[in-house]
Amino acid sequence: MQSRFTIRLVLLLIGAFTLMSAGKAHAIPAFSRQHKTECSTCHTIYPELNEYGEAFQKNSYVPLVKPSEAKAPAPSAAAAAIAGEGDPELLDKLKAQAATSKVENDQAQEPNRKGNEGLWLAGIPELLPVSFRATQNIVYDEHAADGDKFDFSTRTFAFQAGGAFRDKFGFFASYLLTTHADNTSDANKLHELFLQWRHILDTPINLKFGRFEPKLSLWKKNNKVTTASSLATLSYRVGSSPFTLESSQDALEANTILWKRLFIAGGIVDRKGQNSKEGYGHVSVKIGGSDFLGNEPAVDLDSDSVWDYLSVTFGAFGYFGRNTINDTDTFTKNRFNRVGGDMDLQYKRLRVKLSGVKGRDDNPDFTTVPLERDSVVLASEAEYYLGSPINAVGLFRYEYQDDGVGIVRRYIPAIAYTPLQNVKVTLEYRYEDAPAAISRITLLGVTYSF
């Protein structure tokens, strides 16, 4: 008991020491390099997305505010802003500089625009839009099955690429170069590779094709604060079926944004070894905050309103499919469905996520005599951002998982800190109450991107 307490104390001290070593934030991933902006433009704490980041993702990684649309103050207004008493010659000089600053700035940028014109016409990004992401964890499990209580080998290293071909196409790719899961197949290492055609034939519809996570939940697999664990509603499985909501699939999806605050998506999935296709759909609506196009709401400076700080997004989805134990067996099929809903509430520095899924599988163990299972999974997470200069977030998550065989409850407190915007350190404790046993796991992880 004493040694167990000592080990946990050491891990907590390591996390606390890390939190005390704050520094100035910088960021260098692929999107930051392309658009010359910092990571916090799109992320709260990397890689969790903020409102602008979610809009940027929905709009195929095309900048939501083009530089050409940014309006500079008229020269006369700039000159008029300089007034006062003092040296008349100095005042005249400052007014002249303000009046001509825009012209001089345009002249300075003209050679750069001419040099990039060919790439722009061809639709080729000026910079090679690639980056790398690494995750390394130290896991302590008192009751590890192999007796190795401390595990330093849980790590991943991934290649990522993403961007847009002008404002017509968006693309993204993610490939696991190495992972601690040595049995991961080459097909599973390619997590995403897709192209999205924006506003096809001048309609509001976007067409997405390739390998990606079908749009179901409000959050993708990596859209989270914690390093290791996704929400149970995204990651849970039933029996021997490999399907999860966060699984990548070979799919064709159509999606659109209507009235700026309604997002609709639907698609078909082509599972290897099957003639029939699977289908899914998603709808979400946002109330308050920035809309899905990244436009911020008007704020009345004369009076405060709760809607100046509050935004709520509601989502609903459904997935209907079938699979086999190895995607080639034609005799033991499992037909399944998932129906669920999410809520994402943000108020100032507080963020609350609620998620629920109900499922049915008619043969998840792929037996000759099918045995149906109903599943219900619920998850809730509250996050509070401490803000600058601490740049940390504390969270607590509760999960309820009933897969038709037994009920599992999880209690997960965690804290994450970003000494730099592209580096995240997390300290996470997972208490899991399962029918077979109670497990307690402590995880210290670091994620960085470059």
Disulfide bonds with the S-S distance in Angstrom:
none
